């Protein structure tokens, strides 16, 4: 078979392209059908990131749970051929229905829909607006939402999830009593999306939050599903994978010896990048949750073609579920998720073909205005400004905070905990950062008191404090800049009023840094073996102080060290060079001893992209859901989100996140503790509240709207905004009340439940509703046709009757919350500059903004 004849053309200007496989062809799906997957089919999904996002293409092979073996083989074959055409900068994924990767789910917002049926149904979807629908969708998920078509029966329901009864022109969302507000809100977003995409916005949505307060809706549901007998099932357990399970990683070398395939275990975590050799193929098992196949650039074409089958064979041999996710990555095109499984990852090791700058520009003019207006620069430098704002410092004594004399600011002790409040202005608005600094020798009681006092300060500032949890020796650049490079950490406990301990004996200090935002001075044991030739040290004795320059230090280090020593009292300071030390210098250190010429560790500046996760907890274990290609719209008021920038961890708290806010910092520590790359537990953790985001956080997002939160809706407002005039609801309710059912079977009895058919097609007049009731599968002889109590407007009113019109001036039957819908398609395009389909696919808050601007709000 000639692959060039069966492979489709790739549109390089489209971010997402989807094909359904049929025999020897790949048939493209229209955008209107994206996010809908039929369980008897296989799909090929290609995502090409925007230039601003960078990274590789992602090519997915999606397999429906009822797909035939032939369809599966054909889909895998197509994916391999496409990958050859697209080149090595493509990551391959195998996705199974209901168990897709976070990367896959990130393409489809507000969610994916699993439908019954095969290719014929899939290709028909989206061709026209259809109202003769009767189905039940089971909606699950918090950040990545999915809706699965299930049997029209109360037996499909449970107390913890959400169900959508779709009757064509009426859509009833039933919320389980155990469902969270977050789940309800996201399910409603999916329901509204279905209405707008599949019904052109014409269907009416109603929500059942409490059955005893929605009797009319419950009567409709019982007319369709039958009377409910007994209680509902309990909540279905979540199949989420905890971080602890994901932390278990093993690397295998895969090769052929003769006719045998040899899979040899090489290492467990922490893995190092140098284990991957360019002429080999490797398999990485992440706790049975996901299987990665890594292919060196010099591996053979035969080995690359066999990657999927080798991964599947490994899954079978291990007894893992057949839906286990598979990702095939090429040397130099690794996904961020793969890179973060290794202790360190450098693009420099990817070879000359893929050079990439991995270090930040070191010489930066820290101009305050530039950092305030260029959030991306602020995020990369981890600096909101140059540190010239107002500084207040407290140390913890007992359970209380005590102010530190300003002359001792920047002089901290390893046995204490400190609160450092930094106040600055950004574009005329006062902003705060509260650093919680923890010394290595501080007690558990001090740490508890530190957190309690931080919460008190936050309350005093009406919750406006960004809180940075900082560990001694891992201070972020901005913390260092606050003290202008003169941060000195003494061993022991603070003296009177938080001052440094008395310097009465010999002490040795290690000075590291070249600028005010990267310099710290730490006390080390006063012995010769603590010295290193590459750095600067300050030796304090009772008679004289020595500023010692190692042979390997350079001019910027020396200049910065001369600034630091002004912190220490006394004028009797001598400068000595390595190799020219006086005898007293060595006597003070207890005599000469060998010391290293260079003790610097490799810089931890990483080329790995930032990653965003939604945090939740199941059975007391942290569960993270990644949002790939993230944006500000992925931050929801009900969320706690974790942003990992490699050098620090941000925890974003939505204003309606509730009790989980208290667990946020503990989740950050658990994330570091269970990370497969064995991340440092001293990594700074920054807590950010919705509406108080610093530039060091917003700079990681491609765009950021500081006014977005002012127009965000609560769940109750979303419900109110989704309601239409209710004419179709009234029609069905009246029919249910007037029609006498004798007797109506329940779910537990034999025969079919009573079904309410809400009929009509795209061709039928919208003011005609045909309601048929059938019992035990038999259609009654009566057909009832009625007119709506108020005329339904069919989308052709002149613009002047809708724009800038008060409620009382609108034509009869117009929904005042959706005035724009009644425009003709041509008027809508002319006024809004886009089609109705494009408009209703936008975020709700963006729709509201445009409607306000154009006179339709």
ZAKOLTI-657181 format. One record per residue (C-alpha): residue in one letter; x, y, z. Coordinates in pm, whole numbers, padded with zeros to 5 digits, always signed. Each point is the difference from the previous one (the first is absolute). Last residue first. Example, Ala and Ser with C-alpha at 12.3 -4.5 7.8 and 13.67 -1.06 7.14 Angstrom:
REM residues 2
S+01367-00106+00714A-00137-00344+00066
This chain:
REM residues 857
X-02586+04285+02777X-00047+00039-00375X+00139+00349-00050X+00330-00071-00181X+00241+00052+00289X-00216-00178+00254X-00051-00296-00235X+00374-00020-00066X+00079-00010+00373X-00270-00257+00070X+00131-00234-00270X+00351+00031+00144X-00132-00092+00345X-00173-00307-00139X+00316-00134-00166X-00030-00016-00378X-00170-00292-00181X-00321+00202-00013X+00164+00270-00213X+00160-00241-00245X-00331-00177-00058X-00182+00330-00033X+00242+00103-00275X+00260+00272+00044X+00045+00375-00045X-00254+00075+00273X-00216+00251-00190X+00040-00121-00362X+00009-00370+00087X-00314+00034+00216X-00175+00200-00272X+00079-00274-00256X-00111-00281+00230X-00327+00176+00078X-00021+00145+00347X-00212-00182+00259X+00307-00141+00180X+00124+00348+00087X-00285+00049+00246X+00114-00292+00216X-00058+00118+00360X-00313+00194-00105X-00160-00322-00138X-00226+00127-00277X-00352-00140+00017X-00183+00330-00056X+00213+00264-00168X+00231+00199+00231X-00104+00344+00123X-00078-00105+00359X+00349-00145+00047X+00178+00310-00124X+00142+00005-00354X+00360+00099-00079X+00008-00236-00301X-00298-00234-00043X-00270+00175-00209X+00269+00192-00192X+00167-00328-00103X-00296-00125-00201X-00147-00329+00125X+00091-00314-00197X+00094-00266+00256X-00307-00223+00014X-00207+00170+00267X-00208-00241+00202X-00355+00132+00043X-00135-00007+00351X-00230-00269+00132X+00168-00247-00231X-00231-00174-00240X-00122-00351+00050X+00014-00334-00171X-00117-00311+00182X+00011-00340-00161X-00240-00261+00134X+00021-00362-00107X+00250-00086+00269X+00341-00126-00108X+00085-00335+00155X+00345-00056+00156X-00132-00088+00343X-00170+00339+00020X+00029+00272-00261X-00056+00372+00023X+00037+00217-00308X+00041+00377+00009X+00025+00188-00326X+00113+00357+00046X-00076+00259-00265X+00108+00358+00050X+00347-00075-00133X-00131-00097-00339X+00137-00339-00111X+00308-00023-00221X+00259-00039+00272X-00202-00281+00136X-00274-00047+00255X-00086-00236+00279X+00016+00015+00375X-00068-00366+00067X-00090-00076+00359X+00079-00356+00088X-00175-00215+00258X+00236-00264+00120X+00032-00315-00207X-00117-00336+00119X+00043-00183+00325X-00004+00185+00326X+00301+00133+00193X+00024+00320-00198X-00360+00086+00085X-00306-00065-00209X-00270+00263-00048X-00357-00129+00049X-00203+00153-00153X+00163+00326-00118X-00243+00289-00023X+00117+00276-00235X-00088+00348+00120X+00288+00048+00245X+00264-00136-00237X-00137+00205-00289X+00000+00319+00208X+00358-00061+00109X+00108-00057-00360X-00153+00325-00121X+00124+00199+00298X+00357-00119-00060X-00031+00101-00367X-00108+00350+00103X+00274+00041+00261X+00124+00350-00082X+00365-00116+00007X+00215-00085+00298X+00378-00009-00046X+00059+00333+00175X-00174-00110+00318X+00204-00320+00019X+00324+00190-00066X-00093+00257+00264X-00050-00280+00254X+00335-00153-00097X+00171+00336+00056X+00093+00215-00297X+00328+00167-00087X-00028+00364-00108X+00233+00163+00255X+00233-00300-00019X+00103+00083-00356X+00120+00349+00083X+00373-00084+00026X-00013-00169-00345X+00309-00215-00051X+00140-00131-00327X+00257-00273-00071X+00001-00104+00366X+00329-00048+00188X+00026+00376+00053X-00313-00008+00216X+00190-00168+00285X+00315+00216+00032X-00225+00293-00091X-00183-00039+00331X-00355-00145+00021X-00231+00169+00252X-00341-00057-00166X-00010-00369+00083X+00239-00075+00283X+00366-00097-00043X+00196-00234+00229X+00369-00024-00094X+00194-00318+00084X+00382+00031-00014X+00183-00330-00072X+00146-00122+00332X-00145-00349-00049X+00239-00037-00294X-00156-00198-00283X+00051-00375-00012X-00066-00028-00377X-00296-00232+00066X-00172+00274+00205X-00149-00148+00317X+00161+00243+00248X-00035+00304-00228X-00370-00059-00061X-00053-00082+00367X+00156+00334+00099X-00231+00187-00239X-00297-00200+00128X+00087+00104+00357X+00002+00363-00120X-00347-00039-00153X-00170-00190+00283X-00165+00304+00159X-00133+00111-00339X-00184-00331-00026X-00266+00136+00236X-00156+00219-00268X+00141+00048-00350X-00241+00292-00059X+00263+00277-00028X+00226-00221-00211X+00334-00073+00165X+00307-00012-00225X+00291-00205+00138X+00329+00097-00162X+00301-00233+00019X+00356+00122-00055X+00306-00064-00215X-00164-00257-00226X-00284+00238-00101X-00268-00225+00153X-00342+00167+00011X-00239-00171+00242X-00370+00088-00021X-00263+00002+00273X-00327+00044-00179X-00354+00124+00069X+00071+00350-00140X+00126-00156-00324X+00345+00040-00151X-00002-00169-00342X-00113+00328-00164X+00339+00147+00094X+00168-00230-00250X+00141-00352-00012X+00153-00186-00293X-00032-00322+00208X-00223-00003+00307X+00124-00272+00234X-00223-00177+00249X+00163-00056+00339X-00122-00236+00272X+00134+00032+00355X-00091-00289+00227X-00239+00015+00298X-00252-00237-00155X-00020+00227-00304X+00137+00354+00013X-00006+00270-00267X+00250+00225-00173X-00030+00131-00357X+00337+00005-00170X+00200+00252-00206X+00344-00073-00143X+00287+00244-00075X+00230-00095-00285X+00321-00194+00061X+00315+00191-00093X+00125-00021+00356X+00203+00234+00218X+00134-00237+00264X+00356+00124-00034X+00259-00275+00027X+00146-00026+00350X+00286+00224+00101X+00270-00161+00212X+00308+00107-00195X+00362-00022+00120X-00096-00226+00286X+00161+00029+00346X+00305-00162+00156X+00074+00100+00359X+00205+00271+00162X-00041+00069+00371X-00291+00048+00238X-00176+00266-00205X+00126+00287+00223X+00351-00146-00027X-00027+00008-00379X-00075+00373-00009X+00254+00072+00275X+00278-00134-00225X-00069+00262-00268X-00173-00107-00324X+00177+00061-00334X-00100-00322-00184X-00359+00112-00049X-00012+00376+00018X-00049+00198+00318X-00200+00315+00069X+00019+00131+00354X-00271+00142+00220X+00060+00198+00321X-00294+00236-00036X-00243-00164+00237X-00356-00122-00038X-00116-00240-00276X-00262+00119-00250X+00268+00191-00193X+00134-00344-00093X-00279-00043-00259X+00102+00292-00219X+00360-00125-00029X-00142-00343-00091X-00194+00150-00292X+00316+00153-00142X+00192-00327+00038X-00269-00207-00166X-00021+00242-00292X+00381-00015-00043X+00038-00376-00029X+00047-00291+00237X+00228-00290-00099X+00306+00098+00202X-00203+00024+00318X-00044+00341+00161X+00005+00017+00382X-00143+00301+00184X+00168-00030+00341X-00121+00143+00330X+00229+00091+00289X+00020-00024+00379X-00291-00216+00125X-00019-00191-00326X-00221+00032-00308X+00087-00186-00321X-00181+00112-00316X+00008-00234-00297X-00003+00052-00380X-00042-00274-00260X+00168-00221-00261X+00290-00119+00215X-00229-00167+00253X+00025+00031+00381X-00193-00220+00244X+00303-00235+00043X+00185+00284+00174X-00226+00000+00303X-00256+00241+00138X-00317-00199-00082X-00219+00202-00241X-00193+00328+00039X-00193+00088-00314X+00023+00316-00212X-00253+00044-00281X+00034+00174-00336X-00228-00055-00300X-00221+00311-00014X+00263+00251+00116X+00244-00123-00265X+00310-00226-00013X-00079-00277+00243X+00128-00226+00275X+00167+00110+00325X+00088-00288+00238X+00036+00116+00361X+00247-00127+00262X-00029+00074+00372X+00258+00023+00278X-00137+00106+00338X-00175+00301+00145X-00245+00075-00279X-00316+00059+00203X-00311-00159-00158X-00165+00209-00270X-00287+00229+00095X-00358-00113+00047X-00077+00258+00268X+00269-00156+00227X+00187-00293-00151X-00108-00239-00274X+00079-00368+00023X+00287-00210-00134X+00193+00010-00328X-00005+00336-00176X-00162+00067-00339X+00111+00323-00171X-00214+00168-00267X+00189+00308-00122X-00079-00037-00373X-00230+00301-00001X-00212-00136+00288X-00318-00002-00213X+00214-00130-00290X+00059-00329+00183X-00374-00059+00039X-00044+00092-00366X+00257-00255-00110X-00168-00295+00176X+00146-00128+00330X+00110-00363-00009X+00269+00008+00274X-00249+00024+00285X-00346-00109-00113X-00258+00240-00144X-00380-00023+00005X-00124+00298-00204X-00341+00139+00087X-00173+00249-00231X-00192+00221+00241X-00336+00155-00094X-00217-00196+00243X-00149+00311+00160X+00342+00135+00112X-00063-00068+00370X-00127-00345-00098X+00328-00072-00180X+00196+00114+00304X-00191-00245+00217X+00055-00278-00255X+00375+00067+00008X-00008-00012+00379X-00150-00347-00012X+00253-00120-00259X+00299+00121+00202X-00147-00141+00322X-00014-00344-00161X+00360+00038-00122X+00115+00111+00345X-00167-00300+00164X+00174-00235-00245X+00334+00151+00105X+00240+00211-00207X+00344-00142-00077X-00020+00022-00381X-00146+00350+00016X-00347+00068-00143X-00087+00321-00183X-00370+00080-00054X+00001+00274-00264X-00302+00230-00017X-00042+00174-00336X-00229+00302-00027X-00136+00224-00276X-00121+00363+00006X-00147+00114-00335X+00135+00297-00194X+00137-00200-00293X+00167-00243+00237X+00081+00126+00346X+00209-00176+00262X-00030-00149+00348X+00226-00281+00122X-00084-00180+00323X+00278-00226+00134X-00109-00253+00263X+00283-00187+00170X+00071-00343+00149X+00294-00063+00230X+00288-00242+00064X+00180+00081-00326X+00026+00368+00089X-00077+00294-00228X+00180+00329-00060X-00186+00158-00294X-00158+00267+00216X+00212+00059+00311X+00005+00381-00026X-00377-00015-00053X-00048-00141+00355X-00192-00324-00030X-00365-00003+00106X-00122-00290+00218X-00242-00266-00120X-00168-00212+00263X-00013-00372+00076X+00326-00012+00191X+00218+00248-00184X-00051+00012-00375X+00194+00271-00180X-00156+00302-00170X+00119+00204-00299X-00154+00296-00184X+00126+00115-00342X-00131+00286-00219X+00090-00015-00368X+00345+00011-00166X+00014-00372-00079X+00068+00045-00373X-00353-00097-00109X-00225-00306-00030X+00312-00218-00039X+00002-00372-00082X+00231+00079-00297X-00208-00209-00239X-00327+00114+00156X+00096+00370-00002X+00106-00028-00366X-00335-00157-00091X-00183+00267+00198X+00143+00278-00213X-00177+00317+00117X+00092-00013+00369X+00347-00145-00061X+00073+00274-00255X-00121+00274+00231X+00221-00122+00283X+00319-00005-00208X+00204-00301+00104X+00266+00042-00269X+00079-00359-00076X+00341-00164-00029X-00064-00372+00053X-00225-00078-00294X-00177-00316+00096X+00163-00331-00071X-00122-00291-00213X+00048+00140-00350X-00097-00270-00243X+00198-00200-00252X-00185-00284-00170X+00217-00140-00279X+00315+00043+00208X-00108-00262+00250X-00280-00048+00249X+00246+00031+00285X-00012+00380-00020X-00377-00024+00043X+00067-00079+00363X-00214-00213+00225X+00069-00064+00366X-00134-00264+00239X-00207-00157-00276X-00378-00054-00002X-00036+00370-00082X+00123-00059-00355X-00282-00243-00077X-00275+00242+00109X+00173+00279-00197X-00030-00207-00316X+00318-00125-00166X+00087+00119-00349X+00381-00025+00008X+00012-00381-00010X-00344-00114-00101X-00298-00064+00224X-00260-00279-00007X-00279+00035+00256X-00219-00291+00111X-00301+00019+00234X-00115-00314+00177X-00337-00105-00149X+00101-00367-00010X+00023-00002+00380X+00347-00106+00127X+00085-00369+00023X+00370+00067-00026X+00036-00217-00311X-00305+00164-00159X+00132+00351+00060X+00344-00100-00130X-00157-00141-00317X-00195+00322-00050X+00320+00203+00036X+00179-00224-00248X-00289+00032-00247X+00007+00379+00023X+00377+00025-00046X+00026-00252-00288X+00018+00262-00273X+00278+00179+00185X+00204-00318+00035X-00038-00077-00371X+00106+00354-00092X+00327-00057+00193X+00109+00198+00305X+00248+00282-00065X-00225+00279+00126X-00072-00199+00313X-00356-00118+00053X-00176+00038+00336X-00311-00213+00066X-00209+00125+00292X-00253-00214+00188X-00262+00159+00226X-00182-00092+00320X+00186-00327+00055X+00212+00186+00255X+00166+00217-00261X+00172-00261-00219X+00270+00145-00223X+00101-00203-00306X+00325+00068-00181X+00127-00023-00355X+00368+00037-00081X+00243+00178-00233X-00035+00340+00165X+00068-00130+00351X-00244+00083+00282X+00163-00062+00340X+00160+00346-00030X-00335+00159+00087X+00005-00116+00360X-00274-00194+00176X-00075+00053+00368X-00171-00235+00000X+00056-00356-00120X+00269-00131-00231X+00099-00230-00284X-00261-00277-00030X+00064-00220-00304X-00262-00074-00268X+00142-00245-00254X-00197-00086-00315X+00112-00332-00143X+00053-00086-00367X+00369+00076+00012X+00052+00232+00291X-00246+00287-00032X+00009+00304+00222X-00196+00180+00271X+00178+00169+00291X-00229+00048+00298X-00060+00300+00230X-00215-00024+00311X-00223+00265+00157X-00203-00011+00323X-00092+00365+00062X-00328-00035-00194X-00135-00230+00272X+00079+00256+00272X-00149+00280-00210X-00337-00174+00015X-00173-00148-00306X-00365+00091-00043X-00244-00290-00047X-00266+00177+00208X-00243-00216+00192X-00362+00018-00128X-00220+00186+00248X-00267-00208+00166X-00281-00155-00203X-00339+00166+00010X-00271-00100+00243X-00296-00224-00070X-00238+00027-00291X+00009+00287-00245X-00307+00039-00218X+00077-00028-00369X+00289+00157-00187X-00182+00231-00242X-00314+00082+00198X+00212-00013+00316X+00232+00268-00142X-00295+00220-00095X-00151-00039+00348X+00339+00083+00151X+00011+00323-00198X-00341+00104+00129X+00094-00098+00357X+00318+00209+00007X+00028+00107+00365X-00039-00352+00145X+00259-00128-00249X+00273+00237+00117X+00262+00114-00251X-00206-00077-00310X+00112+00231-00280X-00192+00118-00307X+00132+00076-00345X-00208+00105-00303X+00118-00095-00349X+00037+00273-00264X+00373+00077+00033X+00073-00137-00348X-00117-00339+00117X+00325-00197-00033X+00265+00262+00073X-00189+00238+00228X-00195-00261+00194X+00298-00232+00032X+00216+00289+00123X-00264+00093+00257X+00000-00358+00131X+00382-00004+00012X+00004+00324+00201X-00270-00146+00225X+00223-00302+00068X+00280+00237+00095X-00220+00187+00246X-00142-00317+00155X+00345-00153+00043X+00129+00314+00174X-00311+00018+00217X+00079-00351+00121X-00213-00306-00077X-00131-00195+00302X-00366+00087-00059X+00032-00101-00367X-00076+00280-00243X-00268-00059-00264X+00048+00211-00314X-00320+00017-00207X+00035+00087-00370X-00312+00099-00194X-00020+00053-00374X+00157-00337-00078X-00098-00206+00302X+00345-00023+00164X-00007-00133+00356X+00337+00103+00139X+00142-00185+00299X+00240+00118+00269X+00201-00214+00239X+00014-00083+00371X-00345-00139+00076X-00021-00255-00280X-00209-00034-00315X+00006-00269-00271X-00265-00207+00183X-00236+00295-00043X-00020-00105-00363X+00070+00132-00347X+00318-00207-00045X+00328+00188-00018X+00167+00254-00233X+00326+00108+00161X+00088+00361+00083X+00360+00091+00085X+00148+00292+00193X+00370+00068+00047X+00029+00251+00287X-00259-00152+00232X-00125-00322-00155X-00318-00188-00074X-00314+00041-00211X-00231-00299-00072X-00206+00087-00307X-00358-00117-00054X-00157+00004-00345X-00307+00106-00196X+00060+00202-00314X-00239+00104-00276X+00135+00356+00012X+00272-00007-00266X+00204+00299-00118X+00180-00097-00318X+00318-00168-00129X+00160+00002+00345X-00015-00373+00053X-00066-00190-00321X+00360-00122-00024X-00007-00141+00353X-00334-00174-00044X+00122-00182-00311X+00334-00084+00163X-00138-00178+00303X-00247+00027+00281X-00026+00096+00364X+00145+00333+00096X+00286+00107+00227X+00005+00375+00052X+00314+00196+00082X+00018+00314+00215X-00020+00380+00041X+00238+00014-00172X+00164-00262-00214X+00370+00034-00072X+00108-00043+00364X-00160-00345+00011X+00268-00140-00230X+00290+00141+00205X-00157-00128+00321X+00020-00349-00149X-00307-00201-00094X-00150-00273+00218X-00371+00011-00086X+00053-00120-00355X+00357-00114-00058X+00279+00231-00118X+00327-00101-00164X+00229+00300-00034X+00276+00092-00245X+00224+00305+00051X+00112+00178-00317X+00326+00185-00062X+00136-00307-00176X-00169+00075-00332X-00353+00084-00111X-00003-00245-00291X+00137-00289+00207X-00244+00084+00279X-00287-00008-00247X+00098-00347-00109X+00021-00126+00357X-00335+00157+00090X-00168-00155-00302X+00125-00347+00095X-00123+00043+00359X-00345+00100-00132X-00014-00297-00241X+00092-00244+00276X-00271+00137+00228X-00265-00011-00273X+00088-00360-00081X-00021-00100+00368X-00351+00145+00017X-00086+00311+00202X-00238-00050+00294X+00217+00175+00261X+00090+00277-00244X+00368+00040-00087X+00164+00341-00033X+00337+00019-00181X+00159+00329+00094X+00262+00212-00176X+00154+00281+00206X+00217+00257-00174X+00308+00115+00186X+00067+00295+00226X-00049+00374-00035X-00292+00177+00163X+00049+00337-00170X+00027-00168-00343X-00333-00166+00057X-00006-00370+00068X-00091-00257-00267X-00253-00259+00114X-00081-00301-00214X-00282-00239+00092X-00054-00336-00175X-00328-00169+00085X-00127-00354+00049X-00367-00089-00004X-00255-00223+00178X-00006+00227+00307X-00089+00317-00185X+00202+00305+00103X-00131+00357+00016X+00257+00266+00095X+00020+00141-00349X-00327-00039-00194X-00046+00372-00072X+00361+00013-00118X-00087-00225-00292X+00150-00351+00007X+00251-00107-00264X-00027-00350-00150X+00310-00218+00018X-00019-00276-00258X+00101-00362-00044X-00294-00153+00188X-00153+00298+00177X+00198+00198+00257X-00146+00319+00150X+00215+00308-00035X+00066+00289+00235X+00201+00319-00048X+00089+00246+00276X+00227+00306-00022X-00092+00083-00357X+00243+00203-00211X+00214-00298-00106X-00293-00167-00170X+00118-00357-00053X-00115-00177-00315X-00149-00340+00061X+00187-00331-00024X-00156-00257-00232X+00182+00064-00327X+00338+00072+00158X-00020-00326+00192X+00012-00205-00315X-00135-00342+00095
